C-alpha cells in the first residue's frame, strides 16, 4: 500500500489514496493506530484518506487521529492534503475539500505555502470556568464546523518556559473535563507582542502535545479577536514546529471567516505491507 508522509509546521500526517472507498472504517482505524506509531512505524500525529467527493468538492478527506479515533477536521492536515491534491492532479490552485465537519476551501500560495478557510465558528463561549489540578481556570470554549471540533483556549503566562510535566498533566485534565461531552483540544497561549503569541496544544486523540495544531490556532485567534486582544489581521502564532498565520473576518458583529496559512511539505513517499 502506497502512502505519503507530510508535515505542516511540524504537525505530521500519513496520507493514503482510497479514491473508490475500498478501505473499510475498521481497517482505516487499524492503519492509523499502526502506521502512526513513532519509532516502530512511519510515525505521525494523524492519518488522512483521500476519497472521491460526494458533494461537489474536488476530493474528500477522512481524518483519523494517531490513536485510531476519527477526527472531524484538522487545519494543518487540510493544508497538507491541499498540497497533496494539487501535486497529484486532483485539484487546481483553488480547491474545495470535503470533510466530516463540512467543506473546506483551500488555496495554493506558493510551492510550500497553503491557506485554508477553517470551518465556521459554530460555538464560542468566552468564559468557561473549569477545575483542574487544584485550581480554577478561566477558559474559552470554541467549536469549529458541524459536528463541532471542540477547543479550549487558556492563557498561560510563562508558557515558553513552563514545566513540561506540569503542563502535560494540566492539559490532560482539562482535555477530559467531565462537562465536555466530546473532550477538547487544549490550546495554551501567552502574548509575546502586538498580534504575536506563543501557543502549545494538547490534542485529544494524540493525548499529548503536538508541534502545531491548525484548528487550535484558529480557535485561539477567534477568541483573542473577540476579546480585542489581537486585530485579527495576519496574527502570527508561533509553536514548537514553526509559525502559522490567521486572518479573521467579522461580518454583522460576529466572526464569519477564519483563514489559516503556513507551510505544507511532502516529506517522503513509501510502501507498507499492511
Secondary structure, DSSP 8 states (H G I E B T S, - for coil): -EEEEEEETTEEEEEEE-TT--S-HHHHHHHHHHHT-TTTSS--SEEEEEE--SSSSSEEEEEEETTS-EES--HHHHHHHHHHHHHTTSS-SEEEEEETTEEEEEEEEETTEEEEE---EEEEEEEEEEEETTEEEEEEEEEETTTTEEEEEEE-TTGGG--HHHHHHHHHHHHT-TT-TT--EEEEEEEEETTEEEEEEEETTTTEEES--HHHHHHHHHHHHHHTSS-SSSEEEEETTEEEEEEEEEETTEEEEEEEEEE-EEEEEEE---
